[in-house]
Amino acid sequence: MEWRDRITSDPAILVGKPVIRGTRISVELILGWLANGWSHQQLLESYPHITREDILAALAFAAEMMHDEQYIAAHKAVA
């Protein structure tokens, strides 16, 4: 999935948050609904301006953004 064909960022749209091209539907919004248990079908019914490929592009974008990040567990210091 080449997310660059479907995801764009423009400072004039949602302060530059990544969105589905041609919409104001952010990657953050899509990921948030998926994280809350929504199915692809629920997203498509609620946001008819997007496609299944747009949802997959949002996931691919998020995966690529996390690829170079490292999760470091911070343990609470015992006093």
Distance bins in CASP14 RR format, pairs under 12 A and 6 or more apart:
PFRMAT RR
TARGET T0000
AUTHOR 0000-0000-0000
RMODE 2
METHOD distances of the structure
MODEL  1
1 7 0 0 0 0 0 1 0 0 0 0 0
1 52 0 0 0 0 0 1 0 0 0 0 0
1 53 1 0 0 1 0 0 0 0 0 0 0
1 54 0 0 0 0 0 1 0 0 0 0 0
1 55 0 0 0 0 0 1 0 0 0 0 0
1 56 1 0 1 0 0 0 0 0 0 0 0
1 57 1 0 1 0 0 0 0 0 0 0 0
1 58 0 0 0 0 1 0 0 0 0 0 0
1 59 1 0 0 1 0 0 0 0 0 0 0
1 60 1 0 1 0 0 0 0 0 0 0 0
1 61 0 0 0 0 1 0 0 0 0 0 0
1 62 0 0 0 0 0 1 0 0 0 0 0
1 63 0 0 0 0 1 0 0 0 0 0 0
1 64 0 0 0 0 1 0 0 0 0 0 0
2 53 0 0 0 0 0 1 0 0 0 0 0
2 56 0 0 0 0 0 1 0 0 0 0 0
2 57 1 0 0 1 0 0 0 0 0 0 0
2 60 1 0 0 1 0 0 0 0 0 0 0
2 61 0 0 0 0 0 1 0 0 0 0 0
2 64 0 0 0 0 0 1 0 0 0 0 0
3 9 0 0 0 0 0 1 0 0 0 0 0
3 18 0 0 0 0 1 0 0 0 0 0 0
3 19 0 0 0 0 0 1 0 0 0 0 0
3 20 0 0 0 0 0 1 0 0 0 0 0
3 21 0 0 0 0 0 1 0 0 0 0 0
3 27 0 0 0 0 1 0 0 0 0 0 0
3 30 0 0 0 0 0 1 0 0 0 0 0
3 53 0 0 0 0 1 0 0 0 0 0 0
3 54 0 0 0 0 1 0 0 0 0 0 0
3 55 0 0 0 0 0 1 0 0 0 0 0
3 56 0 0 0 0 1 0 0 0 0 0 0
3 57 1 0 1 0 0 0 0 0 0 0 0
3 58 1 0 0 1 0 0 0 0 0 0 0
3 59 0 0 0 0 1 0 0 0 0 0 0
3 60 1 0 1 0 0 0 0 0 0 0 0
3 61 1 0 1 0 0 0 0 0 0 0 0
3 62 0 0 0 0 1 0 0 0 0 0 0
3 63 0 0 0 0 1 0 0 0 0 0 0
3 64 1 0 0 1 0 0 0 0 0 0 0
3 65 0 0 0 0 1 0 0 0 0 0 0
4 18 0 0 0 0 0 1 0 0 0 0 0
4 21 0 0 0 0 1 0 0 0 0 0 0
4 57 0 0 0 0 1 0 0 0 0 0 0
4 60 0 0 0 0 1 0 0 0 0 0 0
4 61 0 0 0 0 1 0 0 0 0 0 0
4 64 0 0 0 0 1 0 0 0 0 0 0
5 20 0 0 0 0 0 1 0 0 0 0 0
5 21 1 0 0 1 0 0 0 0 0 0 0
5 51 0 0 0 0 0 1 0 0 0 0 0
5 53 0 0 0 0 1 0 0 0 0 0 0
5 54 0 0 0 0 0 1 0 0 0 0 0
5 56 0 0 0 0 0 1 0 0 0 0 0
5 57 1 0 0 1 0 0 0 0 0 0 0
5 60 0 0 0 0 0 1 0 0 0 0 0
5 61 0 0 0 0 0 1 0 0 0 0 0
6 18 0 0 0 0 0 1 0 0 0 0 0
6 19 0 0 0 0 1 0 0 0 0 0 0
6 20 1 0 0 1 0 0 0 0 0 0 0
6 21 1 0 1 0 0 0 0 0 0 0 0
6 22 0 0 0 0 1 0 0 0 0 0 0
6 23 0 0 0 0 0 1 0 0 0 0 0
6 25 0 0 0 0 0 1 0 0 0 0 0
6 27 0 0 0 0 1 0 0 0 0 0 0
6 30 0 0 0 0 0 1 0 0 0 0 0
6 50 0 0 0 0 1 0 0 0 0 0 0
6 51 0 0 0 0 1 0 0 0 0 0 0
6 52 0 0 0 0 0 1 0 0 0 0 0
6 53 1 0 0 1 0 0 0 0 0 0 0
6 54 1 0 1 0 0 0 0 0 0 0 0
6 55 0 0 0 0 1 0 0 0 0 0 0
6 56 0 0 0 0 1 0 0 0 0 0 0
6 57 1 1 0 0 0 0 0 0 0 0 0
6 58 0 0 0 0 1 0 0 0 0 0 0
6 59 0 0 0 0 0 1 0 0 0 0 0
6 60 0 0 0 0 1 0 0 0 0 0 0
6 61 0 0 0 0 1 0 0 0 0 0 0
7 13 0 0 0 0 0 1 0 0 0 0 0
7 16 0 0 0 0 0 1 0 0 0 0 0
7 17 0 0 0 0 0 1 0 0 0 0 0
7 18 1 0 1 0 0 0 0 0 0 0 0
7 19 1 0 0 1 0 0 0 0 0 0 0
7 20 1 0 0 1 0 0 0 0 0 0 0
7 21 1 0 0 1 0 0 0 0 0 0 0
7 22 0 0 0 0 0 1 0 0 0 0 0
7 23 0 0 0 0 0 1 0 0 0 0 0
7 25 0 0 0 0 0 1 0 0 0 0 0
7 26 0 0 0 0 1 0 0 0 0 0 0
7 27 1 0 0 1 0 0 0 0 0 0 0
7 28 0 0 0 0 0 1 0 0 0 0 0
7 30 0 0 0 0 0 1 0 0 0 0 0
7 31 0 0 0 0 0 1 0 0 0 0 0
7 50 0 0 0 0 0 1 0 0 0 0 0
7 53 0 0 0 0 0 1 0 0 0 0 0
7 54 0 0 0 0 1 0 0 0 0 0 0
7 55 0 0 0 0 0 1 0 0 0 0 0
7 56 0 0 0 0 0 1 0 0 0 0 0
7 57 1 0 1 0 0 0 0 0 0 0 0
7 58 1 0 0 1 0 0 0 0 0 0 0
7 59 0 0 0 0 0 1 0 0 0 0 0
7 60 0 0 0 0 1 0 0 0 0 0 0
7 61 1 0 1 0 0 0 0 0 0 0 0
7 62 0 0 0 0 1 0 0 0 0 0 0
7 63 0 0 0 0 0 1 0 0 0 0 0
7 64 0 0 0 0 1 0 0 0 0 0 0
7 65 0 0 0 0 0 1 0 0 0 0 0
8 14 0 0 0 0 0 1 0 0 0 0 0
8 16 0 0 0 0 1 0 0 0 0 0 0
8 17 0 0 0 0 0 1 0 0 0 0 0
8 18 1 0 0 1 0 0 0 0 0 0 0
8 19 1 0 0 1 0 0 0 0 0 0 0
8 20 0 0 0 0 1 0 0 0 0 0 0
8 21 1 0 1 0 0 0 0 0 0 0 0
8 22 1 0 0 1 0 0 0 0 0 0 0
8 23 0 0 0 0 1 0 0 0 0 0 0
8 24 0 0 0 0 0 1 0 0 0 0 0
8 25 0 0 0 0 0 1 0 0 0 0 0
8 26 0 0 0 0 0 1 0 0 0 0 0
8 27 0 0 0 0 0 1 0 0 0 0 0
8 54 0 0 0 0 0 1 0 0 0 0 0
8 57 0 0 0 0 0 1 0 0 0 0 0
8 58 0 0 0 0 0 1 0 0 0 0 0
8 61 0 0 0 0 0 1 0 0 0 0 0
9 15 0 0 0 0 1 0 0 0 0 0 0
9 16 1 0 1 0 0 0 0 0 0 0 0
9 17 1 0 0 1 0 0 0 0 0 0 0
9 18 1 0 1 0 0 0 0 0 0 0 0
9 19 1 0 0 1 0 0 0 0 0 0 0
9 20 0 0 0 0 0 1 0 0 0 0 0
9 21 0 0 0 0 0 1 0 0 0 0 0
9 26 0 0 0 0 1 0 0 0 0 0 0
9 27 0 0 0 0 1 0 0 0 0 0 0
9 28 0 0 0 0 0 1 0 0 0 0 0
9 61 0 0 0 0 0 1 0 0 0 0 0
9 65 0 0 0 0 0 1 0 0 0 0 0
10 16 1 0 1 0 0 0 0 0 0 0 0
10 17 0 0 0 0 1 0 0 0 0 0 0
10 18 0 0 0 0 1 0 0 0 0 0 0
10 19 1 0 0 1 0 0 0 0 0 0 0
10 21 0 0 0 0 1 0 0 0 0 0 0
10 22 0 0 0 0 1 0 0 0 0 0 0
10 23 0 0 0 0 0 1 0 0 0 0 0
10 24 0 0 0 0 0 1 0 0 0 0 0
10 26 0 0 0 0 0 1 0 0 0 0 0
11 17 0 0 0 0 1 0 0 0 0 0 0
11 18 0 0 0 0 0 1 0 0 0 0 0
11 19 0 0 0 0 0 1 0 0 0 0 0
12 19 0 0 0 0 0 1 0 0 0 0 0
12 24 0 0 0 0 0 1 0 0 0 0 0
13 19 1 0 1 0 0 0 0 0 0 0 0
13 20 0 0 0 0 0 1 0 0 0 0 0
13 21 0 0 0 0 0 1 0 0 0 0 0
13 22 0 0 0 0 1 0 0 0 0 0 0
13 23 0 0 0 0 1 0 0 0 0 0 0
13 24 1 0 0 1 0 0 0 0 0 0 0
13 25 0 0 0 0 0 1 0 0 0 0 0
13 26 0 0 0 0 1 0 0 0 0 0 0
14 20 0 0 0 0 0 1 0 0 0 0 0
14 22 0 0 0 0 0 1 0 0 0 0 0
14 23 0 0 0 0 1 0 0 0 0 0 0
14 24 1 0 0 1 0 0 0 0 0 0 0
14 25 0 0 0 0 1 0 0 0 0 0 0
14 26 1 0 1 0 0 0 0 0 0 0 0
14 27 0 0 0 0 0 1 0 0 0 0 0
14 28 0 0 0 0 1 0 0 0 0 0 0
14 29 0 0 0 0 1 0 0 0 0 0 0
15 24 0 0 0 0 0 1 0 0 0 0 0
15 26 0 0 0 0 0 1 0 0 0 0 0
15 28 0 0 0 0 0 1 0 0 0 0 0
16 24 0 0 0 0 0 1 0 0 0 0 0
16 26 0 0 0 0 1 0 0 0 0 0 0
16 27 0 0 0 0 0 1 0 0 0 0 0
16 28 0 0 0 0 0 1 0 0 0 0 0
17 23 0 0 0 0 0 1 0 0 0 0 0
17 24 0 0 0 0 1 0 0 0 0 0 0
17 25 0 0 0 0 0 1 0 0 0 0 0
17 26 1 0 1 0 0 0 0 0 0 0 0
17 27 1 0 0 1 0 0 0 0 0 0 0
17 28 1 0 0 1 0 0 0 0 0 0 0
17 29 0 0 0 0 1 0 0 0 0 0 0
17 30 0 0 0 0 0 1 0 0 0 0 0
17 31 0 0 0 0 0 1 0 0 0 0 0
17 58 0 0 0 0 0 1 0 0 0 0 0
17 61 0 0 0 0 0 1 0 0 0 0 0
18 24 0 0 0 0 0 1 0 0 0 0 0
18 25 0 0 0 0 0 1 0 0 0 0 0
18 26 1 0 0 1 0 0 0 0 0 0 0
18 27 1 0 1 0 0 0 0 0 0 0 0
18 28 1 0 0 1 0 0 0 0 0 0 0
18 29 0 0 0 0 0 1 0 0 0 0 0
18 30 0 0 0 0 1 0 0 0 0 0 0
18 31 0 0 0 0 0 1 0 0 0 0 0
18 54 0 0 0 0 0 1 0 0 0 0 0
18 57 0 0 0 0 1 0 0 0 0 0 0
18 58 0 0 0 0 1 0 0 0 0 0 0
18 60 0 0 0 0 0 1 0 0 0 0 0
18 61 1 0 0 1 0 0 0 0 0 0 0
18 62 0 0 0 0 1 0 0 0 0 0 0
18 64 0 0 0 0 0 1 0 0 0 0 0
18 65 0 0 0 0 1 0 0 0 0 0 0
19 25 1 0 1 0 0 0 0 0 0 0 0
19 26 1 0 1 0 0 0 0 0 0 0 0
19 27 1 0 0 1 0 0 0 0 0 0 0
19 28 0 0 0 0 1 0 0 0 0 0 0
19 29 0 0 0 0 1 0 0 0 0 0 0
19 30 0 0 0 0 1 0 0 0 0 0 0
19 47 0 0 0 0 0 1 0 0 0 0 0
19 49 0 0 0 0 0 1 0 0 0 0 0
19 50 0 0 0 0 0 1 0 0 0 0 0
19 54 0 0 0 0 1 0 0 0 0 0 0
19 57 0 0 0 0 0 1 0 0 0 0 0
19 58 0 0 0 0 1 0 0 0 0 0 0
19 61 0 0 0 0 0 1 0 0 0 0 0
20 26 1 0 0 1 0 0 0 0 0 0 0
20 27 1 0 0 1 0 0 0 0 0 0 0
20 28 0 0 0 0 0 1 0 0 0 0 0
20 29 0 0 0 0 1 0 0 0 0 0 0
20 30 1 0 0 1 0 0 0 0 0 0 0
20 43 0 0 0 0 0 1 0 0 0 0 0
20 47 0 0 0 0 1 0 0 0 0 0 0
20 49 1 0 0 1 0 0 0 0 0 0 0
20 50 1 0 1 0 0 0 0 0 0 0 0
20 51 0 0 0 0 1 0 0 0 0 0 0
20 52 0 0 0 0 0 1 0 0 0 0 0
20 53 0 0 0 0 1 0 0 0 0 0 0
20 54 1 0 1 0 0 0 0 0 0 0 0
20 55 0 0 0 0 1 0 0 0 0 0 0
20 56 0 0 0 0 0 1 0 0 0 0 0
20 57 1 0 0 1 0 0 0 0 0 0 0
20 58 1 0 0 1 0 0 0 0 0 0 0
20 61 0 0 0 0 0 1 0 0 0 0 0
21 27 0 0 0 0 0 1 0 0 0 0 0
21 49 0 0 0 0 0 1 0 0 0 0 0
21 50 0 0 0 0 0 1 0 0 0 0 0
21 51 0 0 0 0 0 1 0 0 0 0 0
21 53 0 0 0 0 0 1 0 0 0 0 0
21 54 0 0 0 0 1 0 0 0 0 0 0
21 57 0 0 0 0 1 0 0 0 0 0 0
21 58 0 0 0 0 0 1 0 0 0 0 0
21 61 0 0 0 0 0 1 0 0 0 0 0
22 49 0 0 0 0 1 0 0 0 0 0 0
22 50 0 0 0 0 1 0 0 0 0 0 0
22 51 0 0 0 0 0 1 0 0 0 0 0
22 54 0 0 0 0 1 0 0 0 0 0 0
23 29 0 0 0 0 0 1 0 0 0 0 0
23 30 0 0 0 0 0 1 0 0 0 0 0
23 47 1 0 0 1 0 0 0 0 0 0 0
23 48 0 0 0 0 0 1 0 0 0 0 0
23 49 1 0 1 0 0 0 0 0 0 0 0
23 50 1 0 0 1 0 0 0 0 0 0 0
23 51 0 0 0 0 0 1 0 0 0 0 0
23 54 0 0 0 0 1 0 0 0 0 0 0
23 57 0 0 0 0 0 1 0 0 0 0 0
23 58 0 0 0 0 0 1 0 0 0 0 0
24 47 0 0 0 0 0 1 0 0 0 0 0
24 49 0 0 0 0 1 0 0 0 0 0 0
24 50 0 0 0 0 0 1 0 0 0 0 0
25 31 0 0 0 0 0 1 0 0 0 0 0
25 32 0 0 0 0 0 1 0 0 0 0 0
25 33 0 0 0 0 0 1 0 0 0 0 0
25 43 0 0 0 0 1 0 0 0 0 0 0
25 44 0 0 0 0 0 1 0 0 0 0 0
25 46 0 0 0 0 0 1 0 0 0 0 0
25 47 1 0 1 0 0 0 0 0 0 0 0
25 48 0 0 0 0 0 1 0 0 0 0 0
25 49 1 0 0 1 0 0 0 0 0 0 0
25 50 1 0 1 0 0 0 0 0 0 0 0
25 51 0 0 0 0 0 1 0 0 0 0 0
25 54 1 0 0 1 0 0 0 0 0 0 0
25 55 0 0 0 0 0 1 0 0 0 0 0
25 57 0 0 0 0 0 1 0 0 0 0 0
25 58 0 0 0 0 1 0 0 0 0 0 0
26 32 0 0 0 0 1 0 0 0 0 0 0
26 33 0 0 0 0 0 1 0 0 0 0 0
26 47 0 0 0 0 0 1 0 0 0 0 0
26 50 0 0 0 0 0 1 0 0 0 0 0
26 54 0 0 0 0 0 1 0 0 0 0 0
26 58 0 0 0 0 1 0 0 0 0 0 0
26 61 0 0 0 0 0 1 0 0 0 0 0
26 62 0 0 0 0 0 1 0 0 0 0 0
27 33 0 0 0 0 0 1 0 0 0 0 0
27 34 0 0 0 0 0 1 0 0 0 0 0
27 50 0 0 0 0 0 1 0 0 0 0 0
27 54 0 0 0 0 1 0 0 0 0 0 0
27 55 0 0 0 0 1 0 0 0 0 0 0
27 56 0 0 0 0 0 1 0 0 0 0 0
27 57 0 0 0 0 1 0 0 0 0 0 0
27 58 1 0 1 0 0 0 0 0 0 0 0
27 59 0 0 0 0 1 0 0 0 0 0 0
27 60 0 0 0 0 1 0 0 0 0 0 0
27 61 1 0 1 0 0 0 0 0 0 0 0
27 62 1 0 0 1 0 0 0 0 0 0 0
27 63 0 0 0 0 0 1 0 0 0 0 0
27 64 0 0 0 0 0 1 0 0 0 0 0
27 65 0 0 0 0 1 0 0 0 0 0 0
28 34 0 0 0 0 0 1 0 0 0 0 0
28 35 0 0 0 0 0 1 0 0 0 0 0
28 58 0 0 0 0 1 0 0 0 0 0 0
28 61 0 0 0 0 0 1 0 0 0 0 0
28 62 0 0 0 0 1 0 0 0 0 0 0
28 65 0 0 0 0 0 1 0 0 0 0 0
29 35 0 0 0 0 0 1 0 0 0 0 0
29 36 0 0 0 0 0 1 0 0 0 0 0
29 38 0 0 0 0 0 1 0 0 0 0 0
29 43 0 0 0 0 1 0 0 0 0 0 0
29 46 0 0 0 0 0 1 0 0 0 0 0
29 47 0 0 0 0 1 0 0 0 0 0 0
29 50 0 0 0 0 0 1 0 0 0 0 0
29 54 0 0 0 0 0 1 0 0 0 0 0
29 55 0 0 0 0 0 1 0 0 0 0 0
29 58 0 0 0 0 1 0 0 0 0 0 0
30 36 0 0 0 0 0 1 0 0 0 0 0
30 37 0 0 0 0 0 1 0 0 0 0 0
30 38 0 0 0 0 1 0 0 0 0 0 0
30 40 0 0 0 0 1 0 0 0 0 0 0
30 42 0 0 0 0 0 1 0 0 0 0 0
30 43 1 0 0 1 0 0 0 0 0 0 0
30 44 0 0 0 0 0 1 0 0 0 0 0
30 46 0 0 0 0 0 1 0 0 0 0 0
30 47 0 0 0 0 1 0 0 0 0 0 0
30 50 1 0 0 1 0 0 0 0 0 0 0
30 51 0 0 0 0 0 1 0 0 0 0 0
30 52 0 0 0 0 0 1 0 0 0 0 0
30 54 1 0 0 1 0 0 0 0 0 0 0
30 55 1 0 0 1 0 0 0 0 0 0 0
30 56 0 0 0 0 0 1 0 0 0 0 0
30 57 0 0 0 0 1 0 0 0 0 0 0
30 58 1 0 1 0 0 0 0 0 0 0 0
30 59 0 0 0 0 1 0 0 0 0 0 0
30 60 0 0 0 0 0 1 0 0 0 0 0
30 61 0 0 0 0 1 0 0 0 0 0 0
30 62 0 0 0 0 1 0 0 0 0 0 0
31 37 0 0 0 0 0 1 0 0 0 0 0
31 38 0 0 0 0 0 1 0 0 0 0 0
31 43 0 0 0 0 0 1 0 0 0 0 0
31 55 0 0 0 0 1 0 0 0 0 0 0
31 57 0 0 0 0 0 1 0 0 0 0 0
31 58 1 0 0 1 0 0 0 0 0 0 0
31 59 1 0 0 1 0 0 0 0 0 0 0
31 60 0 0 0 0 0 1 0 0 0 0 0
31 61 0 0 0 0 1 0 0 0 0 0 0
31 62 1 0 1 0 0 0 0 0 0 0 0
31 63 0 0 0 0 0 1 0 0 0 0 0
31 65 0 0 0 0 0 1 0 0 0 0 0
31 66 0 0 0 0 0 1 0 0 0 0 0
32 38 0 0 0 0 1 0 0 0 0 0 0
32 43 0 0 0 0 0 1 0 0 0 0 0
32 55 0 0 0 0 0 1 0 0 0 0 0
32 58 0 0 0 0 1 0 0 0 0 0 0
32 59 0 0 0 0 0 1 0 0 0 0 0
32 62 0 0 0 0 0 1 0 0 0 0 0
33 39 0 0 0 0 1 0 0 0 0 0 0
33 40 0 0 0 0 1 0 0 0 0 0 0
33 41 0 0 0 0 0 1 0 0 0 0 0
33 42 1 0 0 1 0 0 0 0 0 0 0
33 43 1 0 1 0 0 0 0 0 0 0 0
33 44 0 0 0 0 0 1 0 0 0 0 0
33 45 0 0 0 0 0 1 0 0 0 0 0
33 46 1 0 0 1 0 0 0 0 0 0 0
33 47 0 0 0 0 1 0 0 0 0 0 0
33 50 0 0 0 0 0 1 0 0 0 0 0
33 55 0 0 0 0 1 0 0 0 0 0 0
33 58 0 0 0 0 0 1 0 0 0 0 0
33 59 0 0 0 0 0 1 0 0 0 0 0
34 40 0 0 0 0 1 0 0 0 0 0 0
34 41 0 0 0 0 0 1 0 0 0 0 0
34 42 0 0 0 0 1 0 0 0 0 0 0
34 43 1 0 0 1 0 0 0 0 0 0 0
34 55 1 0 0 1 0 0 0 0 0 0 0
34 56 0 0 0 0 0 1 0 0 0 0 0
34 58 0 0 0 0 1 0 0 0 0 0 0
34 59 1 0 0 1 0 0 0 0 0 0 0
34 62 0 0 0 0 1 0 0 0 0 0 0
35 43 0 0 0 0 0 1 0 0 0 0 0
35 58 0 0 0 0 0 1 0 0 0 0 0
35 59 0 0 0 0 0 1 0 0 0 0 0
35 62 0 0 0 0 0 1 0 0 0 0 0
36 42 0 0 0 0 1 0 0 0 0 0 0
36 43 0 0 0 0 0 1 0 0 0 0 0
37 43 0 0 0 0 0 1 0 0 0 0 0
38 44 0 0 0 0 0 1 0 0 0 0 0
38 45 0 0 0 0 1 0 0 0 0 0 0
38 46 1 0 0 1 0 0 0 0 0 0 0
38 47 0 0 0 0 0 1 0 0 0 0 0
38 55 0 0 0 0 0 1 0 0 0 0 0
39 45 0 0 0 0 1 0 0 0 0 0 0
39 46 0 0 0 0 0 1 0 0 0 0 0
39 52 0 0 0 0 0 1 0 0 0 0 0
39 55 0 0 0 0 1 0 0 0 0 0 0
40 46 0 0 0 0 0 1 0 0 0 0 0
40 47 0 0 0 0 0 1 0 0 0 0 0
40 50 0 0 0 0 1 0 0 0 0 0 0
40 51 0 0 0 0 1 0 0 0 0 0 0
40 52 1 0 1 0 0 0 0 0 0 0 0
40 53 0 0 0 0 0 1 0 0 0 0 0
40 54 0 0 0 0 0 1 0 0 0 0 0
40 55 1 0 1 0 0 0 0 0 0 0 0
40 56 0 0 0 0 1 0 0 0 0 0 0
40 58 0 0 0 0 0 1 0 0 0 0 0
40 59 0 0 0 0 1 0 0 0 0 0 0
41 47 0 0 0 0 0 1 0 0 0 0 0
41 48 0 0 0 0 0 1 0 0 0 0 0
41 52 0 0 0 0 1 0 0 0 0 0 0
41 55 0 0 0 0 0 1 0 0 0 0 0
42 48 0 0 0 0 0 1 0 0 0 0 0
42 50 0 0 0 0 0 1 0 0 0 0 0
42 55 0 0 0 0 0 1 0 0 0 0 0
43 49 0 0 0 0 0 1 0 0 0 0 0
43 50 1 0 0 1 0 0 0 0 0 0 0
43 51 0 0 0 0 0 1 0 0 0 0 0
43 52 0 0 0 0 1 0 0 0 0 0 0
43 54 0 0 0 0 1 0 0 0 0 0 0
43 55 1 0 1 0 0 0 0 0 0 0 0
43 56 0 0 0 0 0 1 0 0 0 0 0
43 58 0 0 0 0 1 0 0 0 0 0 0
43 59 0 0 0 0 0 1 0 0 0 0 0
44 50 1 0 0 1 0 0 0 0 0 0 0
44 51 1 0 0 1 0 0 0 0 0 0 0
44 52 1 0 0 1 0 0 0 0 0 0 0
44 53 0 0 0 0 0 1 0 0 0 0 0
44 54 0 0 0 0 1 0 0 0 0 0 0
44 55 1 0 0 1 0 0 0 0 0 0 0
44 56 0 0 0 0 0 1 0 0 0 0 0
45 52 0 0 0 0 0 1 0 0 0 0 0
46 55 0 0 0 0 0 1 0 0 0 0 0
47 54 0 0 0 0 1 0 0 0 0 0 0
47 55 0 0 0 0 1 0 0 0 0 0 0
47 58 0 0 0 0 0 1 0 0 0 0 0
48 54 0 0 0 0 0 1 0 0 0 0 0
50 56 0 0 0 0 0 1 0 0 0 0 0
50 57 0 0 0 0 1 0 0 0 0 0 0
50 58 0 0 0 0 1 0 0 0 0 0 0
51 57 0 0 0 0 1 0 0 0 0 0 0
51 58 0 0 0 0 0 1 0 0 0 0 0
52 58 0 0 0 0 0 1 0 0 0 0 0
52 59 0 0 0 0 0 1 0 0 0 0 0
53 59 0 0 0 0 0 1 0 0 0 0 0
53 60 0 0 0 0 1 0 0 0 0 0 0
54 60 0 0 0 0 0 1 0 0 0 0 0
54 61 0 0 0 0 0 1 0 0 0 0 0
55 61 0 0 0 0 0 1 0 0 0 0 0
55 62 0 0 0 0 0 1 0 0 0 0 0
56 62 0 0 0 0 0 1 0 0 0 0 0
56 63 0 0 0 0 0 1 0 0 0 0 0
57 63 0 0 0 0 0 1 0 0 0 0 0
57 64 0 0 0 0 0 1 0 0 0 0 0
58 64 0 0 0 0 0 1 0 0 0 0 0
58 65 0 0 0 0 0 1 0 0 0 0 0
59 65 0 0 0 0 0 1 0 0 0 0 0
59 66 0 0 0 0 0 1 0 0 0 0 0
60 66 0 0 0 0 0 1 0 0 0 0 0
60 67 0 0 0 0 0 1 0 0 0 0 0
61 67 0 0 0 0 0 1 0 0 0 0 0
62 69 0 0 0 0 0 1 0 0 0 0 0
63 69 0 0 0 0 0 1 0 0 0 0 0
END
